Structures are given as structure tokens and as C-alpha cells.
Amino acid sequence: MDFELPEELRLLKENVRRFVDRELIPLEREVVNDVKMQKELPKRLRSKSEALGLWLYDVPEEFGGLGLGMAAKVIVWSEISRTTALPSRAVNIFGPPVSPILYKLEGEAREKYLMPVIRGEKLSCFAQTEADAGSDPAAMRTTAVRDGDHYVINGVKRFITNADEADFAQVFAVTDPEKRARGGISGFLVDMDMPGVRVAASYDLMVDDKPCEVVFENVRVPVANLIGKEGDGFGLAQSWINAGRIRHGARSLGVMERCLELSIAYAKQRKTFGVPLAQRQAIQWPILDIHMDAHKLRLMVHHAAWKFDRGEDCREEAFMVKIFGDERSFWAADRCMQIHGGIGLSKELPIERFFRDQRSMMITEGSIEVLRMALARMIIGVR
């Protein structure tokens, strides 16, 4: 049993950390007051990102990327999550964000939708969530009815990130109400400028995300725009979910590590009644807890990534890293803020942003309560 990172992964970690420390962290204060700069930052740093050798690191080799495995991805994800200079979602510092589902496309659809996204020419959004179908996507009400060579889509999707900027959406709809999750939900590629598609509203959130409500009214989509086969949609949408949950854990690890760094540095510097905070037990203990939590999560994340790369069932591990990571990283940000006192509330430091971001992570992409319920059933063996 060897707990050391292989040489190539150790070098990867060192290189990405150096990049984050030198290029991104110094920009945090500037970026936090300039949302436009945050969006433009990846373009500004593209040459440096390419020089690092990680451009399109998460794109399969057959599509021109590096095709790094999950063990390498979690290292990249955790390191870039140590900074608030980047968007909390759709981080594209090393290339455009590409939905894994698009890799399933073939022929003309691949050339029309996937490749332009990889080249940064098009942007897509993922439209699954609805008002009453968030953590329970099988309850979605949006329908797609076959009509000759087309499907007619009707419904409303809510909290869809990038919908107001996307060129097309990956829309999931019910094609067989009786089957639903068991072969009754299908995925479609829907151009956002198709007749009947309308962005009806947007939501200002506590984080740097402004998701939208998208209405589909009698939208006629060619059968050729079906993703996979009819009924494959639910499985396709869930196929990347393990990777997404592992990514949550890796992100949480990066946040914990930065909160630990900030807390230790400040505790040594700040004095109360003539004594550094670092000598106060009330400060020592939360710092120790962040350190222990980070150690636990690091082991959990790398174990989950190891199983993922081996093609083994890692659902339990993926559930655990998201639950534990999201909860404990928020706690770490909260304690880091408390240790810093008043200055921790300000935008002079990244702590308040970590606090807001990690609080949101416990709700998005599967709420903690639903994940706990599903994991408990999985472990106990009941439905």
C-alpha cells in the first residue's frame, strides 16, 4: 500500500500550485470588484495556461485534448479551487467548459455542437432542473412528443446556468411518462434561437452565478438532435454525476487548504492582550479541525478518483466526498472568517467569497439531504 503520489502527479500538483500562487491569487482583490474581469481572465492567461501544458486537460485525446484521468483531474481541481480569482462554476482557465454528454455525439451533431464548444466558438448550457424537479430529476414535467421527423418540446426549466449566453442547450424531457427514469426521459440538442425558446427570467444569487428560467413552447426539434437513443436521457444525465460529485470534493479540498493557510498566517500575526492568537486554545482547535478535515477529505477524494479510473463502482465514495467536502469546507470557511474577525467579513480577503460559494454547494447539483437519504439506502440495502 503506497500513499505517495506518483512522480508525474506530484509534479502536476507543484506546477498548478505555482501557477495559482503566482498568476491567480495576486489578482483576487482586483477580480472581486470587477465581474467582467473575472470572465475575461481565462483569455488573458491563455498563453500562460498553454505554457503550463494543461490546455484542454480534461478533453479526451480523440477530440484533441490531453485526456487526463480522474487522479490527475482532482489535483487540478483542488489546486485551482484555492483561489477566488476564478468563477465558482464553469471554471475554464485551461480550456472551454465541455459537458461530458457531448462526447457521446456522432457524425454531423459532433461537428455542429461538440467541436465548436471545444474550440471555444460555442457555449452550451445544461437544462435539466425544474421548479419541482431539482434533486429528483425523474419528476420533471417537460415533455417531448414525437411528431414525424421532429419532437415537440413543452416545459419550463429553472436555474439554468449560462442560458442567457448559450448557443444551444442540452434539454432533458419526458418521452414516456410511464417509464420516466427507467427509459422514459430523453436528451435533446436545442438551439437557443429556435422558435418557441425563451429565456423568461434570471436570478441574482449570493454567488457569482446568474441562472435563468427557460421556457419551451411547442419547440420543434429534429429527430437528428436526439442525444443517443430515445429513453437514454436519464442515464446520460446521470453518467457524469460521479465525476461531478468527486469534483465537488476536490473543490472543497482546495478551499479547506487555503482557509488553513490563511488562518495559520493570521493567527501568528494577530495579537490580543499582547499574545498571538496562535497561542490561544480557542483558535488552535478550529485550525486543527480544518487540518484534520482536509486530511480526511484528501484521502477520500484520491480514493474515489482511483476507483473511478479503474472503472469500479464508486457511487458510495462519490456521495461521501460531496457530502463531507461541501459541509466541512463551509465550516472551514466559517471558522476562518471567525478567526479573522472583522477583516474576514471584508472583500479584502477571499474568505467571504469562500463562505458564500461553499454554502451554495450544499444545495446545488444534489442537496445534502437528498444525497444522505440516497447513500443511506445504498448502504443499508433498502429502496
C-alpha positions as MATLAB code, in Angstrom:
seq = 'MDFELPEELRLLKENVRRFVDRELIPLEREVVNDVKMQKELPKRLRSKSEALGLWLYDVPEEFGGLGLGMAAKVIVWSEISRTTALPSRAVNIFGPPVSPILYKLEGEAREKYLMPVIRGEKLSCFAQTEADAGSDPAAMRTTAVRDGDHYVINGVKRFITNADEADFAQVFAVTDPEKRARGGISGFLVDMDMPGVRVAASYDLMVDDKPCEVVFENVRVPVANLIGKEGDGFGLAQSWINAGRIRHGARSLGVMERCLELSIAYAKQRKTFGVPLAQRQAIQWPILDIHMDAHKLRLMVHHAAWKFDRGEDCREEAFMVKIFGDERSFWAADRCMQIHGGIGLSKELPIERFFRDQRSMMITEGSIEVLRMALARMIIGVR';
ca = [
       0.000    0.000    0.000;
       1.531    3.298   -1.137;
       0.091    6.665   -0.150;
       2.653    8.708   -2.089;
       1.575   10.434   -5.287;
       3.297    9.075   -8.388;
       6.064   11.370   -9.651;
       4.043   12.703  -12.575;
       1.100   13.630  -10.315;
       3.380   15.229   -7.732;
       4.943   17.416  -10.435;
       1.480   18.262  -11.753;
       0.397   19.383   -8.288;
       3.519   21.520   -7.843;
       3.140   23.164  -11.256;
      -0.542   24.018  -10.863;
       0.017   25.312   -7.316;
       2.833   27.531   -8.548;
       0.574   28.838  -11.312;
      -2.240   29.592   -8.863;
       0.079   31.274   -6.358;
       1.861   33.426   -8.934;
      -0.826   34.214  -11.505;
      -4.225   33.978   -9.798;
      -4.074   34.701   -6.077;
      -2.417   38.139   -6.648;
      -5.452   39.089   -8.767;
      -8.140   38.193   -6.219;
      -8.759   41.673   -4.831;
      -8.887   43.159   -8.315;
     -11.231   40.495   -9.664;
     -13.714   40.556   -6.785;
     -14.712   44.115   -7.692;
     -14.805   43.509  -11.445;
     -17.104   40.704  -12.626;
     -16.180   41.397  -16.239;
     -12.515   40.850  -15.478;
     -13.358   37.521  -13.861;
     -14.967   36.351  -17.095;
     -12.126   37.678  -19.226;
      -9.345   36.308  -17.033;
      -9.064   32.922  -18.784;
      -8.483   34.699  -22.112;
      -5.840   36.941  -20.576;
      -3.988   33.987  -19.127;
      -4.416   31.562  -22.030;
      -0.798   31.762  -23.183;
       0.412   31.044  -19.651;
      -2.108   28.228  -19.287;
      -0.885   26.675  -22.531;
       2.738   27.071  -21.446;
       1.876   25.064  -18.354;
       0.874   22.247  -20.708;
      -2.661   21.826  -19.402;
      -4.760   23.300  -22.183;
      -7.808   21.047  -22.707;
      -6.520   18.754  -19.963;
      -9.985   17.249  -19.371;
     -10.891   16.723  -23.041;
     -10.381   13.168  -24.379;
      -7.391   12.678  -26.675;
      -9.592   11.723  -29.626;
     -11.011   15.257  -29.548;
      -7.657   16.988  -29.301;
      -7.267   17.157  -25.526;
      -4.865   15.633  -23.023;
      -7.367   13.090  -21.731;
      -6.077   13.155  -18.161;
      -7.550   10.593  -15.802;
      -9.551   11.358  -12.682;
      -6.493   11.059  -10.422;
      -4.900   13.965  -12.291;
      -8.127   15.948  -12.590;
      -8.758   16.050   -8.843;
      -5.304   17.542   -8.372;
      -6.020   20.297  -10.905;
      -9.494   20.922   -9.470;
      -8.304   21.162   -5.875;
      -5.387   23.458   -6.677;
      -7.374   25.973   -8.751;
     -10.052   25.988   -6.044;
      -7.583   27.576   -3.629;
      -8.255   30.924   -5.290;
     -11.317   33.115   -5.693;
      -9.939   34.788   -8.821;
     -11.883   32.292  -10.944;
     -15.649   31.791  -11.281;
     -17.036   29.319   -8.774;
     -18.720   27.446  -11.630;
     -17.721   26.625  -15.193;
     -14.038   27.204  -14.471;
     -12.349   27.372  -17.870;
      -8.838   28.560  -17.091;
      -7.404   25.584  -19.008;
      -9.955   25.466  -21.798;
     -13.675   25.943  -22.515;
     -16.133   24.038  -20.288;
     -17.361   20.945  -22.134;
     -20.275   18.845  -20.907;
     -19.201   15.160  -20.906;
     -22.534   14.255  -22.512;
     -21.454   15.988  -25.719;
     -18.705   13.416  -26.191;
     -21.475   10.933  -26.965;
     -22.360   12.832  -30.153;
     -21.512   11.388  -33.536;
     -21.385   12.476  -37.154;
     -22.931   15.814  -38.053;
     -24.049   16.557  -34.488;
     -20.474   16.185  -33.280;
     -19.214   18.701  -35.833;
     -22.082   21.130  -35.259;
     -22.146   21.088  -31.461;
     -19.185   19.380  -29.771;
     -16.194   20.608  -31.742;
     -17.225   24.305  -31.715;
     -17.540   24.084  -27.922;
     -14.053   22.592  -27.625;
     -12.679   25.345  -29.868;
     -14.405   27.997  -27.759;
     -16.691   29.067  -30.609;
     -19.946   27.999  -28.944;
     -21.272   27.817  -25.425;
     -23.784   25.266  -24.182;
     -25.984   25.015  -21.119;
     -27.411   22.024  -19.278;
     -31.195   22.210  -18.913;
     -32.499   19.554  -16.547;
     -33.612   21.279  -13.319;
     -37.222   22.399  -12.889;
     -39.138   24.123  -10.109;
     -40.342   20.788   -8.713;
     -37.574   18.602  -10.100;
     -34.186   19.590   -8.729;
     -32.649   16.833   -6.637;
     -35.333   14.499   -8.046;
     -34.913   14.967  -11.818;
     -37.153   11.985  -12.586;
     -40.092   14.170  -11.508;
     -39.550   16.607  -14.388;
     -42.654   17.778  -16.263;
     -41.116   18.996  -19.506;
     -42.305   16.729  -22.316;
     -41.086   15.836  -25.787;
     -43.693   14.294  -28.091;
     -42.691   12.644  -31.358;
     -44.296   14.227  -34.421;
     -42.931   12.755  -37.637;
     -39.310   13.789  -38.067;
     -39.456   16.105  -35.071;
     -40.070   16.154  -31.340;
     -42.252   18.900  -29.901;
     -40.911   20.113  -26.544;
     -43.003   21.920  -23.941;
     -41.994   22.860  -20.424;
     -40.036   25.203  -18.181;
     -36.506   24.716  -16.886;
     -35.231   26.706  -13.908;
     -31.799   27.653  -12.510;
     -30.034   27.001  -15.812;
     -26.521   28.434  -15.720;
     -25.341   30.251  -18.879;
     -28.764   30.008  -20.543;
     -28.689   33.705  -21.384;
     -25.361   33.355  -23.194;
     -25.556   29.814  -24.566;
     -25.787   28.979  -28.254;
     -27.584   25.719  -27.526;
     -28.946   23.707  -24.616;
     -28.874   20.068  -23.649;
     -32.527   19.678  -22.741;
     -33.963   16.685  -20.913;
     -37.639   15.876  -21.297;
     -40.130   13.076  -20.669;
     -40.810   10.975  -23.766;
     -42.613    8.156  -21.923;
     -44.490    9.224  -18.745;
     -44.919    5.606  -17.638;
     -41.198    4.763  -17.672;
     -39.619    8.078  -16.705;
     -36.216    7.292  -15.103;
     -36.387    3.739  -16.438;
     -36.179    4.658  -20.103;
     -38.762    7.419  -20.361;
     -36.541   10.512  -20.365;
     -34.580   11.666  -23.395;
     -31.961   14.311  -24.119;
     -32.064   16.815  -26.981;
     -29.819   19.444  -28.500;
     -31.877   22.614  -28.751;
     -30.536   25.768  -30.370;
     -31.403   28.736  -28.196;
     -32.597   30.726  -31.202;
     -35.181   28.096  -32.197;
     -38.790   29.364  -32.363;
     -40.513   28.819  -29.028;
     -37.365   29.021  -26.868;
     -37.440   31.940  -24.453;
     -35.274   32.991  -21.519;
     -38.019   34.232  -19.211;
     -36.155   35.279  -16.082;
     -32.809   35.309  -14.329;
     -31.932   35.006  -10.657;
     -29.365   37.081   -8.774;
     -27.744   34.682   -6.344;
     -25.397   35.115   -3.406;
     -22.651   33.623   -5.590;
     -21.230   34.686   -8.949;
     -23.822   32.755  -10.916;
     -26.940   34.188  -12.546;
     -29.020   31.183  -13.654;
     -32.099   31.577  -15.800;
     -35.577   30.230  -16.307;
     -36.047   28.923  -19.848;
     -39.457   28.335  -21.405;
     -40.019   25.862  -24.240;
     -43.313   26.376  -26.070;
     -44.020   23.930  -28.899;
     -40.354   23.844  -29.837;
     -39.874   21.587  -32.853;
     -36.575   19.764  -32.633;
     -35.365   17.456  -35.423;
     -35.070   13.779  -34.525;
     -31.400   14.102  -35.502;
     -30.929   16.283  -32.408;
     -31.788   13.422  -30.078;
     -28.788   12.645  -27.846;
     -28.230    8.901  -28.099;
     -31.466    6.957  -28.358;
     -34.937    7.780  -27.106;
     -35.080    6.920  -23.418;
     -31.310    7.281  -22.892;
     -31.597   10.750  -21.391;
     -31.806    9.954  -17.700;
     -28.879    7.561  -17.887;
     -26.800   10.062  -19.882;
     -27.531   12.866  -17.451;
     -26.532   10.659  -14.535;
     -23.494    9.160  -16.289;
     -21.235   12.058  -15.322;
     -22.689   12.506  -11.866;
     -19.984   10.521  -10.079;
     -17.332   12.700  -11.689;
     -19.291   15.806  -10.724;
     -19.519   14.755   -7.097;
     -15.837   13.891   -6.960;
     -15.171   17.339   -8.385;
     -17.181   18.845   -5.521;
     -14.895   17.019   -3.089;
     -11.750   18.197   -4.868;
     -13.003   21.776   -4.878;
     -13.798   21.566   -1.170;
     -10.288   20.287   -0.507;
      -8.763   23.312   -2.217;
     -10.957   25.658   -0.184;
     -10.021   23.904    3.068;
      -6.324   24.120    2.288;
      -6.499   27.851    1.545;
      -8.585   28.539    4.659;
      -5.986   26.645    6.690;
      -3.152   28.690    5.186;
      -4.950   31.966    5.851;
      -5.943   31.003    9.396;
      -2.440   29.939   10.429;
      -0.795   33.039    8.954;
      -3.270   35.397   10.624;
      -3.185   33.591   13.972;
       0.580   34.040   14.120;
       0.378   37.702   13.141;
      -2.615   38.964   15.154;
      -2.203   39.620   18.862;
      -4.793   40.056   21.599;
      -3.736   41.324   25.002;
      -0.114   41.022   23.943;
      -0.301   37.370   22.883;
      -0.573   35.957   19.310;
      -3.878   34.259   18.530;
      -1.868   31.162   17.645;
      -1.267   30.630   21.348;
      -4.980   30.685   22.189;
      -6.569   27.265   22.527;
      -9.870   28.652   21.198;
      -8.025   29.397   17.938;
      -5.768   26.350   17.893;
      -8.613   23.870   17.954;
     -10.568   25.045   14.878;
      -7.295   25.281   12.953;
      -6.531   21.713   13.984;
     -10.012   20.604   12.947;
      -9.624   22.188    9.490;
      -6.285   20.409    9.142;
      -7.786   17.040   10.120;
     -10.815   17.514    7.875;
      -8.555   18.359    4.929;
      -6.515   15.223    5.580;
      -9.639   13.055    5.683;
     -11.064   14.599    2.526;
      -7.764   14.293    0.662;
      -7.715   10.552    1.286;
     -11.395   10.223    0.349;
     -11.041   12.205   -2.886;
      -7.963   10.352   -4.104;
      -9.537    7.006   -3.242;
     -12.688    7.891   -5.177;
     -10.575    9.050   -8.142;
      -8.552    5.829   -8.006;
     -11.705    3.708   -8.184;
     -13.134    5.896  -10.960;
     -10.009    5.452  -13.095;
     -10.129    1.687  -12.565;
     -13.689    1.576  -13.844;
     -15.002    0.369  -10.490;
     -18.301    1.333   -8.917;
     -17.514    4.472   -6.915;
     -21.007    5.747   -6.208;
     -20.630    5.486   -2.438;
     -17.282    7.246   -2.497;
     -18.632    9.975   -4.783;
     -21.606   10.565   -2.477;
     -19.350   10.738    0.558;
     -16.824   13.194   -0.852;
     -19.578   15.594   -1.876;
     -21.442   15.370    1.431;
     -18.364   15.562    3.640;
     -16.498   18.007    1.417;
     -19.311   20.512    0.944;
     -20.291   20.524    4.623;
     -16.820   20.672    6.109;
     -15.416   23.195    3.631;
     -18.260   25.556    4.525;
     -17.448   25.013    8.190;
     -13.765   25.702    7.439;
     -14.661   28.970    5.712;
     -16.885   29.920    8.650;
     -14.137   29.255   11.214;
     -11.544   31.009    9.067;
     -13.827   34.044    8.980;
     -14.301   33.910   12.750;
     -10.564   33.717   13.351;
     -10.021   36.805   11.194;
     -12.762   38.768   12.908;
     -13.901   41.959   11.187;
     -11.388   41.823    8.346;
     -12.679   38.341    7.497;
     -16.027   39.876    6.573;
     -14.461   42.223    4.055;
     -13.717   41.698    0.391;
     -10.082   42.499    1.120;
      -9.696   38.768    1.715;
     -11.172   35.773   -0.162;
     -12.826   34.321    2.939;
     -16.299   35.819    2.485;
     -16.360   34.529   -1.094;
     -15.390   31.021    0.065;
     -18.143   31.268    2.687;
     -20.806   32.156    0.104;
     -19.618   29.689   -2.511;
     -19.369   26.705   -0.209;
     -22.770   27.413    1.306;
     -24.279   27.261   -2.156;
     -22.523   23.972   -2.933;
     -24.626   22.199   -0.295;
     -27.741   22.966   -2.319;
     -26.671   22.781   -5.951;
     -26.103   19.631   -8.004;
     -27.821   17.470   -5.411;
     -28.766   18.746   -1.976;
     -27.003   17.279    1.045;
     -30.286   15.935    2.443;
     -31.163   14.007   -0.720;
     -27.631   12.645   -1.039;
     -27.672   11.459    2.573;
     -31.002    9.734    2.004;
     -29.785    8.016   -1.164;
     -26.463    6.980    0.367;
     -28.118    5.597    3.487;
     -30.450    3.487    1.371;
     -27.499    2.288   -0.667;
     -25.534    1.251    2.418;
     -28.467   -0.349    4.239;
     -29.731   -2.043    1.099;
     -33.298   -0.716    1.017;
     -35.248    1.227   -1.606;
];
